[in-house]
């Protein structure tokens, strides 16, 4: 099952509708993954955005995932691993519903009359296009929550007086007052680029791989898990540089004058590469892959439970 967002990040099997209210188990599984894997997200976010953070001094920057895991509970408390997770949980279900609703519509557009056995490349390209378009469309609706989640995860400090925001509502209100609604969509353009690449690889490759199997509905659980895990990892790594840039751009909302580090998305790409090197685009990528393992498990679980319900 997909997280995005959690990301995150898994897909439903081909032609599978979103779960109905009479099947609550996928929803609870997805919500459970949001909580269980949130620490993995929190260990990558500070390291990913620390160069653009006003709260993390140069001599206090994190050296890697292990350093984050050790220092965060000491400096901010254990519960800080889940800071910003409320926004993640709130956005999770609307994101899934929108993703799959839009994907089905786009598949009707891009795959109408296409035979997957005789027109493989058209079928593959259609799956890529429908997945990418669905991800980009749904992002328009849930982006402010994703924005708030990033800002809260990067808001370091052990007490409320040391932090910039008191919580989800306070974050949204302060940024809106400072920069207007536009401030909640800082980094949106590069997010759209990244989500198109991620969802295209994710939905497209998974749907194509499952669809080309001799009997997709009776695929062995191990095969389903291998496909889901591979697709999740590859899609996450390929799109990760876009995630890094969008989070850096998110950190600029609420800033004025000399505090603004990047003039725009292209300037952000250029400065990160020039000042930190190409590896900086992949800071936290390994943590993201680990987080994706939970989503791959939910996807396979959904496939298996659907067979007996």
Secondary structure, DSSP 8 states (H G I E B T S, - for coil): ---BTTB------TT-----TT-THHHHHHHHHHHHSHHHHHHHHHHHHGGG-SSS-GGG---SHHHHHHHHHHHH-GGGGGTTHHHHHHHHHHHHHHHHHHHHHHHHHHSTT--TTT-HHHHHHHHHHHHHHHHHHHHHHHHHHHHHHHHHHT---SSGGGSS-SSHHHHHHHHHHHH-GGGGGTTHHHHHHHHHHHHIIIIIHHHHHHHTSTTGGG--HHHHHHHHHHHHHHHHHHHHHHHHHHHHHHTTTT--GGG---SSHHHHHHHHHHHH-GGGGGTTHHHHHHHHHHHHHHHHHHHHHHHH-
